[in-house]
Amino acid sequence: MKLPQGMMPPWIGQYRPVWFAGDLSAGLVVALMLVPQSMAYAIVSGLPPVTGLYASLLPSLVYAWFGSSSVQSVGTMAITSVMMGTSLASLQPASSEEAIAMSAAVALLAGLVLTGASLLRLGFLSTLISRPVLSGFTTGSAVMIALSQLRYLLGPEISSWTLLGMPLPQVNLHSVGIGLGSLMLLWLARRYAITFFRSIGWGDRLADIVSKLIPFTVIVVAAAIVALSGMHDVKLVGEVPSGLPSLQWPALNQWERLLPSALSMALMVFLFGQSSSVALGRKRGERILADRELFALGASNLAAAISGSFPVTGSISRSAVNFQAGANTQLASVLSVLFLALALASSTAWLSLLPMPALAAMIMLAVFSMMEWGMLAECWRVDRRDAIACFVTVIGVILLGFNPGILAGLSLSMLFALSSLGWSGLWLALRGQSRFDLEPLSASETRGYRIRLRGALLFANAETFCEALQAKLGGLTSEKQGKAIDLLMDLSALSDLDMSAIQALGDFQRSLSSQGFRLHWTLPDAHLLARLEQEGRLLRLIVTG
């Protein structure tokens, strides 16, 4: 039976046999990465480890069908996992079965919210959270995730001490040895493995792929050490049932209690999934469609719900591994699912032997790289408004929780945007519109076009400006006929410019240059130019480009 036009994913009809080797290698590498990572993130969520593996099966297949990114890897993610764990802790389920039912219901509600938002074409609303606020949320969440793993890294027994409401463990020397030893090996591998492999003559791609397999190797070696040395006081993952998940529609008996968690989860799922696909899409020259991503991520969460799992999203780190390991299309994700399904269908006894301190070490190293303290310092140099919003978000997440933290940062950044854009400008931004003129250069000037920005360019309208301009410039590519077209980006009429806009312009400049456009710039006034000089990256692109 032939599918209706538009239902078939584009990569299937355009697939080339030469792409298969890259997809196969990426699929295997990501599958080996997923096994310990997915189980660890399920534990962070307060759920049985096998639910993390379930989250990497059907949701990945659904995204491969509907998503607009060719290398996005959908599944468990640190921040959404700890958000789920925090929600379950407040809901206090009576058993693991009830916890699974609640997490599946949250995934269902989040999926319905996301798919509904896609039908309403609300994808542009993702731009209303500035990069500094998102960075602050990520940093604050990373701190909370790292603290939550101390109980597994240092020992299985809980002490009477707490830190920010989290119980601290009694120190167990065997757990500390396994945990800190794994953490040190994983850190050394991340820092030096690729350089070492290259120094012994391995090619860049082989060195990169092998280095990505080291975390899996470290976890397995840690399990062997615990088993062979008889460290019975080290906490293990425990029984992992074999077989694929049974599919069933979760009950929504307590939907009114779960809805607040589902709404915040839907927002984070889209923000992190969208940022992951956009970041890699720029490297591959792909256009990421926000409304299609909304639908794909929503459908993936509906798949997670009926799989008895918890909310999923795209992971920038795992997607980057997929990309670096050679993925050409979403077939790489499909192959990862097949490898993972084979592992679940066979004996899973070896998974039960994985030590919790080693898994905690893997999570802690992952979240250390998520902490963006440099963004806070950079915002302080460039735009104090962004610095205040970033700092308030970090502290809010750590002291008050995820929802109050992100709301505090969002409210501050919106107030700052309102003071600069005004109500009319903010309304245009909310509608996904941006004010600029695109006109041909005069006959006396080089053949090309002038892009003149008017008013303020802030987080609320910077991304929509780039998308709207890219859509208009798309028609010019057919006119180029192998010749570059000059673009004069005129910033002289700008009245305001924040950190998010500076970074968005820098990303857009790189994207246009890769498409064969020659960019020239008319710089803003002295006040805004000082911000460019403080941030530096865009100005370097302008000078060298």
C-alpha positions as CSV (number, residue, x, y, z in Angstrom):
1,M,0.0,0.0,0.0
2,K,1.4,3.4,-1.0
3,L,1.3,6.1,1.7
4,P,-0.4,9.4,0.8
5,Q,1.9,12.2,-0.3
6,G,3.3,14.0,2.7
7,M,3.0,11.0,5.1
8,M,6.2,9.3,4.0
9,P,9.3,10.7,5.7
10,P,11.5,12.5,3.1
11,W,14.6,10.5,4.1
12,I,13.0,7.2,3.0
13,G,12.3,8.3,-0.5
14,Q,15.7,10.1,-0.9
15,Y,17.8,7.3,0.7
16,R,21.1,6.4,-0.9
17,P,22.8,3.1,-0.3
18,V,26.1,4.9,0.3
19,W,24.6,6.4,3.5
20,F,24.0,3.0,5.1
21,A,27.5,2.4,6.5
22,G,27.4,5.7,8.4
23,D,23.9,5.1,9.7
24,L,24.9,1.6,10.8
25,S,28.0,2.7,12.8
26,A,26.0,5.6,14.4
27,G,23.2,3.3,15.3
28,L,25.5,0.9,17.1
29,V,27.4,3.6,18.9
30,V,24.3,5.3,20.1
31,A,22.7,2.0,21.2
32,L,25.7,1.2,23.4
33,M,25.6,4.7,24.8
34,L,21.8,4.4,25.5
35,V,22.0,1.3,27.6
36,P,23.6,2.7,30.7
37,Q,22.5,6.3,30.1
38,S,18.8,5.4,29.8
39,M,18.8,3.2,32.9
40,A,20.6,6.0,34.8
41,Y,18.1,8.6,33.8
42,A,15.2,6.3,34.8
43,I,16.8,6.0,38.2
44,V,17.0,9.9,38.4
45,S,13.3,9.9,37.6
46,G,12.6,7.6,40.6
47,L,11.5,4.8,38.2
48,P,12.7,1.2,37.5
49,P,15.8,1.3,35.2
50,V,14.0,-0.7,32.5
51,T,11.6,2.2,31.9
52,G,14.5,4.3,30.6
53,L,15.2,1.6,28.0
54,Y,11.5,1.6,27.0
55,A,11.7,5.4,26.6
56,S,14.4,4.8,23.9
57,L,12.4,2.4,21.7
58,L,9.0,3.4,20.3
59,P,9.5,7.2,20.9
60,S,12.6,7.1,18.8
61,L,10.8,5.3,15.9
62,V,8.0,7.9,16.1
63,Y,10.4,10.8,15.9
64,A,12.2,9.2,13.0
65,W,9.0,9.2,11.1
66,F,7.7,12.7,11.9
67,G,10.7,14.7,12.9
68,S,12.5,17.3,10.6
69,S,16.0,16.7,11.9
70,S,18.0,13.9,10.3
71,V,20.2,13.3,13.3
72,Q,18.1,14.1,16.3
73,S,18.2,11.3,19.0
74,V,15.0,11.3,21.1
75,G,14.8,9.5,24.4
76,T,15.7,10.2,28.0
77,M,17.4,13.5,29.0
78,A,18.9,14.6,32.3
79,I,16.7,17.7,33.0
80,T,13.4,16.1,32.1
81,S,14.3,13.1,34.1
82,V,15.0,15.0,37.3
83,M,11.9,17.1,36.7
84,M,9.9,13.8,36.6
85,G,11.6,12.6,39.7
86,T,10.8,15.9,41.5
87,S,7.1,15.6,40.4
88,L,6.9,12.0,41.6
89,A,8.5,12.9,45.0
90,S,5.7,15.5,45.5
91,L,3.0,13.2,44.4
92,Q,4.2,10.3,46.6
93,P,3.1,7.2,44.7
94,A,2.4,4.2,46.9
95,S,4.4,1.8,44.7
96,S,6.6,1.6,41.7
97,E,3.7,0.5,39.6
98,E,1.8,3.6,40.6
99,A,4.9,5.7,39.9
100,I,5.1,4.2,36.4
101,A,1.4,4.9,35.8
102,M,1.8,8.6,36.9
103,S,4.9,9.1,34.7
104,A,3.1,7.6,31.7
105,A,0.1,9.9,32.4
106,V,2.4,12.9,32.5
107,A,4.0,11.9,29.2
108,L,0.5,11.5,27.7
109,L,-0.7,14.9,28.9
110,A,2.6,16.5,27.7
111,G,2.2,14.8,24.3
112,L,-1.3,16.0,23.9
113,V,-0.2,19.6,24.8
114,L,2.6,19.5,22.3
115,T,0.5,18.0,19.4
116,G,-2.2,20.5,20.1
117,A,0.3,23.4,20.0
118,S,1.5,22.1,16.7
119,L,-2.0,22.2,15.2
120,L,-2.3,25.8,16.4
121,R,1.1,26.6,14.9
122,L,2.6,27.8,18.1
123,G,6.1,26.7,17.4
124,F,7.4,30.3,17.4
125,L,6.6,30.7,21.1
126,S,9.8,28.8,21.9
127,T,11.6,32.1,21.1
128,L,10.0,33.7,24.2
129,I,12.5,32.1,26.5
130,S,15.8,33.9,26.1
131,R,19.1,32.1,25.8
132,P,20.4,33.4,29.1
133,V,17.2,32.3,30.9
134,L,17.4,28.8,29.2
135,S,21.1,28.7,30.2
136,G,20.2,29.6,33.8
137,F,17.6,26.9,33.9
138,T,20.1,24.4,32.5
139,T,22.7,25.4,35.0
140,G,20.4,25.3,38.0
141,S,19.0,22.0,36.9
142,A,22.5,20.5,36.5
143,V,23.4,21.5,40.0
144,M,20.2,19.8,41.3
145,I,20.9,16.7,39.3
146,A,24.5,16.5,40.5
147,L,23.4,16.8,44.1
148,S,20.8,14.1,43.6
149,Q,23.4,11.6,42.6
150,L,25.5,12.0,45.7
151,R,23.4,9.4,47.4
152,Y,24.4,6.8,44.8
153,L,28.0,7.9,44.4
154,L,29.0,7.9,48.0
155,G,27.0,5.0,49.5
156,P,23.6,3.2,49.6
157,E,22.6,4.1,53.2
158,I,21.0,7.4,53.9
159,S,22.2,9.6,56.8
160,S,20.2,12.1,58.8
161,W,21.8,15.0,56.9
162,T,20.2,16.8,54.0
163,L,21.3,19.4,51.5
164,L,18.7,21.6,49.8
165,G,16.1,19.1,50.8
166,M,18.0,16.1,49.4
167,P,19.1,13.3,51.7
168,L,22.9,12.8,52.0
169,P,24.3,9.3,52.3
170,Q,26.5,7.6,54.8
171,V,30.0,7.3,53.2
172,N,30.8,3.8,52.0
173,L,34.4,3.3,51.0
174,H,33.6,0.7,48.3
175,S,30.9,2.9,46.8
176,V,33.3,5.9,46.9
177,G,36.0,3.9,45.2
178,I,33.8,2.7,42.4
179,G,32.1,6.0,42.0
180,L,35.1,8.3,42.1
181,G,37.2,5.8,40.1
182,S,34.6,5.7,37.4
183,L,34.2,9.5,37.4
184,M,38.0,10.0,37.0
185,L,38.2,7.5,34.2
186,L,35.3,9.0,32.4
187,W,36.8,12.5,32.8
188,L,40.2,11.4,31.5
189,A,38.5,9.7,28.5
190,R,36.5,12.8,27.7
191,R,39.5,15.0,27.9
192,Y,42.3,12.9,26.4
193,A,40.9,9.8,24.6
194,I,40.5,11.3,21.1
195,T,44.0,13.0,21.2
196,F,45.6,9.7,22.4
197,F,43.9,7.7,19.6
198,R,45.0,10.2,17.0
199,S,48.6,10.2,18.3
200,I,48.8,6.4,17.7
201,G,47.7,6.9,14.1
202,W,44.0,6.3,14.1
203,G,41.8,8.4,11.8
204,D,39.7,11.2,13.2
205,R,36.4,9.4,12.8
206,L,37.6,6.1,14.2
207,A,39.2,7.9,17.2
208,D,35.9,9.8,17.8
209,I,33.7,6.7,17.6
210,V,35.9,4.6,19.9
211,S,36.1,7.4,22.4
212,K,32.3,7.5,22.6
213,L,32.3,3.8,23.5
214,I,34.5,4.3,26.6
215,P,31.6,5.2,29.0
216,F,29.9,1.9,28.2
217,T,33.3,0.1,28.7
218,V,33.9,1.8,32.0
219,I,30.4,0.9,33.4
220,V,30.9,-2.8,32.3
221,V,34.4,-2.9,33.9
222,A,33.1,-1.4,37.1
223,A,30.4,-4.1,37.2
224,A,33.1,-6.8,36.7
225,I,35.2,-5.4,39.5
226,V,32.3,-5.3,41.9
227,A,31.3,-8.8,41.0
228,L,34.7,-10.4,41.1
229,S,35.9,-8.6,44.3
230,G,32.8,-9.5,46.3
231,M,31.8,-5.9,47.1
232,H,28.3,-6.8,48.4
233,D,27.8,-3.5,50.0
234,V,27.8,-1.6,46.6
235,K,24.3,-1.0,45.4
236,L,23.5,-2.5,42.0
237,V,20.8,-1.7,39.5
238,G,18.9,-4.9,40.4
239,E,16.6,-7.0,38.3
240,V,15.9,-5.7,34.8
241,P,13.0,-7.6,33.2
242,S,13.6,-8.9,29.7
243,G,11.3,-8.5,26.8
244,L,9.7,-5.5,25.0
245,P,7.2,-3.2,26.7
246,S,3.5,-4.1,26.6
247,L,1.6,-1.2,25.0
248,Q,-1.4,0.2,26.9
249,W,-3.2,3.6,27.2
250,P,-2.4,5.1,30.6
251,A,-5.2,6.0,32.9
252,L,-5.8,9.7,33.7
253,N,-7.5,9.3,37.0
254,Q,-5.5,12.1,38.6
255,W,-5.0,14.3,35.6
256,E,-5.7,17.5,37.6
257,R,-2.8,16.8,39.9
258,L,-0.5,15.8,37.0
259,L,-1.4,18.7,34.7
260,P,1.0,21.3,36.1
261,S,3.9,18.9,35.8
262,A,2.8,18.0,32.3
263,L,2.7,21.6,31.2
264,S,6.2,22.4,32.5
265,M,7.4,19.2,31.0
266,A,5.9,20.0,27.6
267,L,7.7,23.3,27.6
268,M,11.1,21.8,28.5
269,V,10.6,18.9,26.0
270,F,10.1,21.4,23.2
271,L,12.7,23.9,24.2
272,F,15.5,21.3,24.5
273,G,14.4,19.2,21.6
274,Q,14.1,22.2,19.4
275,S,17.5,23.7,20.4
276,S,19.1,20.3,19.8
277,S,17.7,19.9,16.3
278,V,18.4,23.6,15.4
279,A,22.0,23.4,16.6
280,L,22.8,20.3,14.5
281,G,20.5,21.5,11.6
282,R,22.7,24.6,11.2
283,K,25.8,22.3,10.8
284,R,24.1,20.2,8.2
285,G,22.3,23.0,6.4
286,E,18.9,21.6,7.3
287,R,15.8,23.7,7.9
288,I,14.1,22.7,11.1
289,L,10.4,23.4,11.1
290,A,9.3,24.4,14.6
291,D,5.6,23.3,14.2
292,R,6.7,19.9,12.7
293,E,9.1,19.5,15.7
294,L,6.2,20.2,18.1
295,F,4.2,17.5,16.5
296,A,7.1,15.0,16.3
297,L,8.0,15.5,20.0
298,G,4.4,15.4,21.0
299,A,3.8,12.1,19.1
300,S,7.0,10.7,20.7
301,N,5.7,11.5,24.1
302,L,2.4,9.8,23.3
303,A,4.5,6.8,22.3
304,A,6.4,7.0,25.6
305,A,3.0,7.1,27.4
306,I,1.7,3.9,25.9
307,S,5.1,2.2,26.4
308,G,4.8,2.7,30.2
309,S,7.7,5.1,30.3
310,F,8.2,8.8,31.0
311,P,8.5,12.1,29.0
312,V,11.2,12.1,26.3
313,T,12.9,14.8,24.3
314,G,15.9,15.3,22.0
315,S,19.3,15.3,23.6
316,I,22.0,17.6,22.2
317,S,24.8,15.4,23.6
318,R,23.4,12.2,22.2
319,S,22.3,13.8,19.0
320,A,25.9,15.2,18.6
321,V,27.3,11.7,19.1
322,N,24.8,10.4,16.5
323,F,26.0,13.1,14.1
324,Q,29.7,12.6,14.8
325,A,29.4,8.8,14.5
326,G,28.3,9.1,10.9
327,A,24.5,9.3,10.9
328,N,23.2,10.5,7.6
329,T,19.5,10.0,8.2
330,Q,17.0,8.9,10.8
331,L,17.7,5.3,9.8
332,A,20.6,5.5,12.4
333,S,17.9,6.0,15.1
334,V,15.9,3.1,13.7
335,L,18.9,0.9,13.9
336,S,19.7,2.0,17.4
337,V,16.2,0.9,18.4
338,L,16.7,-2.5,16.7
339,F,19.9,-3.1,18.6
340,L,18.3,-2.0,21.9
341,A,15.3,-4.2,21.3
342,L,17.5,-7.2,20.6
343,A,19.3,-6.6,23.9
344,L,16.0,-6.5,25.8
345,A,14.7,-9.6,24.0
346,S,17.7,-11.6,25.0
347,S,19.0,-12.1,28.6
348,T,19.2,-8.9,30.6
349,A,20.8,-10.5,33.6
350,W,24.1,-8.6,33.0
351,L,22.2,-5.3,33.2
352,S,21.2,-6.1,36.8
353,L,24.9,-6.2,37.8
354,L,25.7,-2.6,36.8
355,P,26.8,-0.7,39.9
356,M,24.9,2.4,40.9
357,P,28.0,4.5,41.8
358,A,29.3,4.1,38.3
359,L,26.0,5.1,36.7
360,A,25.9,8.1,39.1
361,A,29.4,9.1,38.0
362,M,28.3,9.0,34.3
363,I,25.4,11.3,35.1
364,M,27.5,13.7,37.1
365,L,30.1,14.1,34.4
366,A,27.3,14.7,31.9
367,V,25.7,17.4,34.0
368,F,29.0,19.1,34.8
369,S,29.3,20.0,31.1
370,M,25.7,21.4,31.2
371,M,26.7,24.0,33.8
372,E,27.1,27.3,31.9
373,W,28.6,29.6,34.5
374,G,30.5,31.3,31.6
375,M,27.2,32.5,30.2
376,L,26.4,34.3,33.4
377,A,29.8,36.1,33.4
378,E,29.5,36.9,29.7
379,C,26.0,38.4,30.2
380,W,27.4,40.6,33.0
381,R,29.9,42.0,30.5
382,V,27.5,42.5,27.6
383,D,24.0,43.2,29.0
384,R,23.2,43.4,32.7
385,R,19.5,42.7,32.0
386,D,20.4,39.2,30.7
387,A,22.8,38.6,33.6
388,I,20.0,39.4,36.2
389,A,17.5,37.1,34.4
390,C,20.1,34.3,34.1
391,F,21.1,34.6,37.8
392,V,17.5,34.8,39.1
393,T,16.7,31.6,37.1
394,V,19.7,29.7,38.5
395,I,18.9,30.6,42.1
396,G,15.2,30.1,41.5
397,V,15.6,26.6,40.2
398,I,18.0,25.6,43.1
399,L,16.0,27.1,45.9
400,L,12.4,27.1,44.7
401,G,12.2,24.4,42.1
402,F,12.0,24.0,38.3
403,N,8.6,25.7,37.6
404,P,9.1,28.8,39.9
405,G,12.7,29.1,38.6
406,I,11.8,29.2,35.0
407,L,8.8,31.4,35.6
408,A,10.9,34.0,37.5
409,G,13.5,34.2,34.7
410,L,10.8,34.3,32.0
411,S,8.9,37.1,33.8
412,L,12.0,39.2,34.2
413,S,13.2,38.8,30.6
414,M,9.6,39.6,29.4
415,L,9.6,42.8,31.5
416,F,12.9,43.8,30.0
417,A,11.7,43.1,26.5
418,L,8.5,45.0,27.1
419,S,10.5,48.1,28.2
420,S,12.4,48.0,24.9
421,L,9.9,46.7,22.4
422,G,6.8,48.3,23.7
423,W,3.4,46.6,23.6
424,S,3.1,46.7,19.8
425,G,6.6,45.3,19.3
426,L,6.1,42.6,21.8
427,W,2.7,41.7,20.2
428,L,4.5,41.4,16.8
429,A,7.1,39.1,18.4
430,L,4.4,37.0,20.0
431,R,2.8,36.6,16.5
432,G,6.2,35.5,15.1
433,Q,6.7,38.7,13.1
434,S,9.8,40.9,12.8
435,R,10.4,44.4,11.3
436,F,12.9,44.6,8.5
437,D,13.3,45.7,4.9
438,L,14.8,43.7,2.1
439,E,15.6,45.8,-1.0
440,P,18.1,45.7,-3.9
441,L,21.2,47.7,-3.6
442,S,21.4,50.7,-5.8
443,A,23.0,50.5,-9.3
444,S,26.2,52.2,-8.1
445,E,26.7,49.6,-5.4
446,T,27.6,45.9,-5.7
447,R,24.9,43.7,-7.0
448,G,22.9,42.3,-4.1
449,Y,20.4,43.2,-1.4
450,R,20.2,45.4,1.7
451,I,18.6,44.0,4.9
452,R,17.7,46.9,7.1
453,L,16.6,46.1,10.7
454,R,14.3,48.5,12.5
455,G,13.6,48.9,16.2
456,A,14.8,46.4,18.8
457,L,16.2,43.0,18.1
458,L,15.9,40.9,21.3
459,F,15.3,37.2,22.3
460,A,11.6,37.6,21.6
461,N,12.0,38.4,17.9
462,A,15.6,37.5,16.9
463,E,14.9,33.9,15.9
464,T,11.7,34.9,14.0
465,F,13.7,37.6,12.2
466,C,16.3,35.0,11.1
467,E,13.6,32.5,9.9
468,A,11.6,35.2,8.1
469,L,14.7,36.5,6.3
470,Q,15.8,33.0,5.5
471,A,12.4,32.3,3.9
472,K,12.7,35.5,1.7
473,L,16.3,34.7,0.8
474,G,15.4,31.1,-0.2
475,G,14.0,32.4,-3.5
476,L,17.3,34.1,-4.3
477,T,19.3,30.9,-4.2
478,S,17.8,29.8,-7.4
479,E,19.0,33.0,-9.0
480,K,22.6,32.6,-8.0
481,Q,23.6,30.1,-10.7
482,G,26.9,29.5,-9.0
483,K,27.6,33.1,-8.3
484,A,27.6,34.6,-4.8
485,I,25.0,37.2,-3.9
486,D,26.1,40.1,-1.7
487,L,24.0,40.9,1.4
488,L,24.4,44.1,3.3
489,M,23.1,43.6,6.9
490,D,22.3,47.1,8.0
491,L,22.1,47.4,11.8
492,S,22.3,51.2,11.9
493,A,18.6,51.7,12.7
494,L,18.6,49.2,15.6
495,S,17.5,50.7,18.9
496,D,18.4,47.7,21.2
497,L,20.3,44.4,21.0
498,D,20.6,41.7,23.6
499,M,22.7,38.6,24.1
500,S,20.2,36.3,22.5
501,A,20.0,38.5,19.4
502,I,23.8,38.8,19.1
503,Q,24.2,35.0,19.3
504,A,21.3,34.5,16.8
505,L,22.9,36.9,14.3
506,G,26.2,35.1,14.7
507,D,24.6,31.7,14.0
508,F,22.7,33.2,11.1
509,Q,25.8,34.8,9.6
510,R,27.5,31.4,9.6
511,S,24.5,29.8,8.0
512,L,24.3,32.4,5.2
513,S,28.0,32.2,4.5
514,S,27.7,28.4,4.1
515,Q,24.9,29.0,1.6
516,G,27.2,31.0,-0.6
517,F,26.1,34.6,0.3
518,R,28.7,37.3,0.9
519,L,27.8,39.3,3.9
520,H,28.7,42.9,4.6
521,W,27.7,44.9,7.6
522,T,26.7,48.4,8.6
523,L,27.3,48.4,12.3
524,P,24.9,49.9,14.9
525,D,25.5,53.0,17.0
526,A,28.3,53.3,19.6
527,H,26.2,52.0,22.5
528,L,25.2,48.8,20.8
529,L,28.5,48.4,19.1
530,A,30.1,48.3,22.6
531,R,27.9,45.2,23.3
532,L,29.2,43.5,20.2
533,E,32.8,44.3,21.2
534,Q,32.1,42.8,24.7
535,E,30.6,39.6,23.3
536,G,33.1,39.4,20.6
537,R,32.1,36.4,18.5
538,L,29.7,38.1,16.1
539,L,32.2,41.0,15.6
540,R,35.0,38.6,14.8
541,L,32.7,37.0,12.2
542,I,31.9,40.4,10.7
543,V,35.6,41.4,10.6
544,T,36.9,38.1,9.2
545,G,33.9,37.4,7.0
